[in-house]
């Protein structure tokens, strides 16, 4: 057992150091047979070590961002591995010196990784400045810690488990964090949700008690690119083609905005700007337009032009009345 454990660790190190290494060379370096290497690869796959055979003559390499260092271990896993020291005291005469040396290197690497992670988190957390819900205090350390953890999991492509506040309730979610999306005074997280089996948007401020799992994932670029082309409510509704005119006072601000969906912009005589975009999330667009007030006019669809007019009429009625 100890011989095989040492060999498995050796294989991981060799594949990381030399992507594309062949089974023949692995067998030579580990002083075993190719048949044994194939069995070891099956064992590593069962342990969710993402090593893939790239095809005939192309050898083995890691997929995703997996690496032996940093270890990508949870604190619980590190603690469990460190308990091996107690077992080793009883079976030391049966162990080869190489096993103890390998064990010491793994522990040293884990401790160094933990120290560097703390330093990295402290540095990155100072770069974020976000708003807070009114029920939170003014200390934003918790929010920054959440952002750093999500960023770390996204970079290492590790699944996370967390609690999510929704409609006054807490639910446990398992998600693959794809990317952080900046909003005004907050961040949203685009992530693949294992419960709903689709890409969803989560408000970072509602995510609590995050735990990074040892399971890795691969980002589906096609899924990410098509996220904004799918209606949010899951209904088979058609896209909505909006045509909006922005007046000169708003044109510069609109041109400087960054959009997740690329609009068609046309400069018009008189300094106005025609803004055309196809979306499925109508409510988000209408909310965004309100910041421009009378400097934005919905031209099409007529339904949404009338909806905005009705909204303005209700606002006018509110302000016609004296405050009580």
N, C-alpha and C positions, 0 to 999 in steps of 0.2 A: 504493500500500500504506500509506504513512504517513498519507494523508488518511483512509483507512478506519479505521485503528487509532485515530486521534484521534476519529473519529465514534463508534466503538463505545464508547470510554471516556466520551464525552459522553452517549450514550444511557443507559449504566448510571447515571451521575450524575443525569440528569434523572428517570429512573424512580424512583430512590431518593428524590429530593427531592420528587417529586410523584406519589405512587401514583395510578393511574387515568388517567395521561396518555394521550391519544389519539395514534394514528399520525400524524394530520394535524398536531398540534402538534409532535410530534417532528421531522417533516419540516421544519416552519417553523423550529424552533430550530436544526436542524443544516444548514439551507440545502440541502436535497435533496428528493427526491420520496418519496411514500408507498411506491411500489414498492421503492425502495432501502431504506427502513426495514424493510419486510417481509423483504427478503433479509438485512439485518443481524440481525434477530431470529432468523432461522434459523441464522445463524453463531454467535450468542451461545448458542443452545440446544445447538449441537454442542460448544461449549466448556463445557457444564454450568453456565452462568450461569442460575439458576432464575428467569427472567422469564416470566410467564404472561399471556396475553390473557384477561381476565376475562369476555369476551363483548361483544356489540354495544353500543357506547356506554359501556362501562365501562372501556375502556383497558387499559394494562399495569401490572403491579405485581410485586414480588418475592414468591415463596413461601418458606416456612420462614423462617429468621433470617438469610438472606444479606444482606450489606451490602458496599459498596465500601470502607468504613472501619469497623472494621478490615478488612484485605484478605483474611483467611482464607487466606493463602499459607503454604506450607511454607518452611523455611529454604532448601531446595534451589532452590525456585522463585524466591525473592527473590534469591539469589545469581546465578541464571541471568539474571534480568531486569537486574540491575546490570551484567552484562557488555555490555549494549547501549551503555554509555558508550564502550567501546573501539571499537565499530562506528561510533558516531556521529561519532567524530573523523575518520573517513575519508570519511563522506558528508555532513558538516555542510552544505556548500554546497547540497545537494539537499533539505535538510529545511526545513520552514517553522518559524518561531520558535515557533508554537503547540505543535509536537511536543515541542521541548526543554522548554518550560514544563510541559507535561503530564507528561513523564517525571520532572522534578524534583519535582513534587507527589506523584507515586506513590511515589518513593523516600523523600521526607520523611515521608509518611504511614506507610510500612512501618516506618521507623526509630522513629517515635513509638509505633506500635502495639507493637513489640518491647519498648521500654522500659516501657510501661505494663503489658504482660503480665508482665514480670519482677516489677514492683512488686506487681501484683495477686496473683501466685502466692505471693510471700513473705508477704503479709498473710493470705491464705486458709489457707496451710499451717499457720499457728500456731493455727488453730481446730480442727484435727483431733487427736485423741488415740486411737490404736488399739493393739491388742495386736500382738505379733510372733510368728512361728513360732520355735520354740526354736533353730533353726539360724541365725537371724539375730542380728546384734549388737544392742546396745541403741539404736543410732542409728536413729531412725524417719524421717529426712529422705527416704529413698528411698520409703517408703510414702506419706508426705504428698505428695511430688511426683507419685506415681501418681494419688492421689485428685484433686489439683488438675487434672492433665491430663485425667482422665476427666470431671470436672465441666465443664471448659472445652469439651471436645468435645461433651458433652451439651447445653450451652447453645447453642453455635453450630450444633448438629446436623450435625457432620462425622463421617464414617466414620473409624475408626481401624484401624491394623494393629499387631499386637503378638504377642509370644510368650507362650504360656500353658503353665504347668506342670501336667501331668496324669499321674498314676501313674508318676512318675519320668522322664517324657519331656517335651520341649518341642515344641509344635506352633505353627505360625503361624496366626493367626486374623485375619479381617476382620469387624468388628462395628460396628453402629450403637448407641452407648450411649444407653439410654433413661433410666434412673434408678438412683441409688445406694440400696441398701436396708440400713439399719443392723441389724447383728446384735450379739450380745454380744462386745465387744472387737474387732469387725471390721466391714467393709462387704462386701456382695455387690453385684454389678452386674447389672442386668437389661438385656440387649442383644439386638438382632436379629443372629443369626449368619448370615453370607452362605454359609458352607459347608453348614450343616444346614438353612438357609432356615426358621428358626423362632426364636422368642424363647427365650433361655436365660439361666440364672443362672450367673455366673462369680464366683469368689472373687477379690476385688481383690488380695489378697496373692500370688496366683499369676500375676498379669499383669505382664509385664516388657517393656522396650524398646518403649514405645509410640511410634507415629508417627501424627500427625494427617494424614489425607489431604485433598486439596482437594475431594473429592467430598462433597456434602451429601445429607441424607436428610430425610424427613418422618416424624415419629412417628405410628405407627398406634395411635390411642387405643383402638380396638376390640380390637386385638391385645393391648394392655397390660391392658385390663380383664378379658379372658378368660383371661389367663395362669394365674391361680390356679384356674381351673375346668377345667384340662386335666391329666390324669394325667402326672406327670413322666417315667414310663418309656415314654410313647407308646402304651401298650396301651389297648385299648378297654374299660377297666374302669369299673364304675359308681362313683359318688361314695359316700363312706363317711359316714354320719350318726353323729356322736359325741354322746353325752350324758354329761356329767361333773358330779359334785357336788363343790363346794369347801366345806370346813369353815370356821368363823368366822375362824380364825387366818390364812387365806389370802385371804379375800374382798376385803379392801381392796387387796391387791397385785394381784389379778386385775382388779379394777375400774379400776385405774390403768394397766394395760398397754395398749399400742397394737397393734392387730391389722390385718394386711393383708386379712383376710376378716372381715366383721362377724358376730360370734356373737349368738345370742339368749340374753339373760340374764334369769333369773327368781329373785327373792328368795323364800326359803322360810321357813316358821316355824322358829324356833330359830337363825336367823342364817346358815343355809347358803345357797349360791348354786348354782342349776342352770345349767350352761353347755352350750349346744347349738350345734353347728357342723357344716357339711358340707364335707369336704375330700377330696382325692385323695392328699395326702402324709401317710400315716399315721406314717412313721418320725419325721418332724420333730415331730409332735404328741406322740408318746410320749416323745421326748427332752425336750421342753419340760415335760411333766408331772412328770418325775422330780425337778425342783427343789422341788416342793411336798411330796414324800414322802407321809406318811399324811394330809396335809390335802387330798388330791385322790383321788377314787374314780371309776373308770370304771364307768358303769352300763350303757351300751350302746355298741357291739355286744358281745354276750357273748364273741365270739371274742377281742376285744382285752382284755376284762376278764381272760380266762383267760391271755392272753399276758403281761399285766402280772404276774399272780399267779405264773406260771412264772419270770419274771425275778427277782421278789423271793425266790422259793424258792432260786434259784441263788445269789443274793447271800448269803442266810442260811447256805447251806452253806459258802461261802467264809469267812465270819467265824466260823463254828463251829470252824474249824481254827486251831491256834496258828501264828503266823508262823514261818517257817523262817529 
